[in-house]
Amino acid sequence: MPRQFVACKFRSSDTRTYTYANDGDPVAPGDMVKVPDRSGDGWKRVHVVSISDDAPPFECKPILGLAPQEEDAAPETETAADPLDGDEMPF
C-alpha cells in the first residue's frame, strides 16, 4: 500500500491545511483522523481535506489512525449539580 500524503484542517472553517503522512489503512476526504499534538504526548482530531501520492518538499508527521466518532469519544465527567436546582429563590 503506497504512502498517502493527507492535507488536513483542524477546523472546517480553517483556510490553511497541514500535510501528514499516512502509512496505515487508506483514508479519504471527509474522514476524521488522529495526528500528534504539539507536545507529542497526545493527539488531535483533524478533518481530511484531500489526498495525494506525491510527497511534499518537507518532512511530514504521521497520521496515528482514524479518530473515534465523537459519540464514541471518552465520556465527559459529570458535573456537580447546581445548588439552586429545584430550590426556590429566597427573594
Secondary structure, 3 states (H helix, E strand, C coil): CCCEEEEEECCCCCCCCEEEEECCCCCCCCCEEEEECCCCCCEEEEEEEEEECCCCCCCCEECCEECCCHHHCCCCCCCCCCCCCCCCCCC
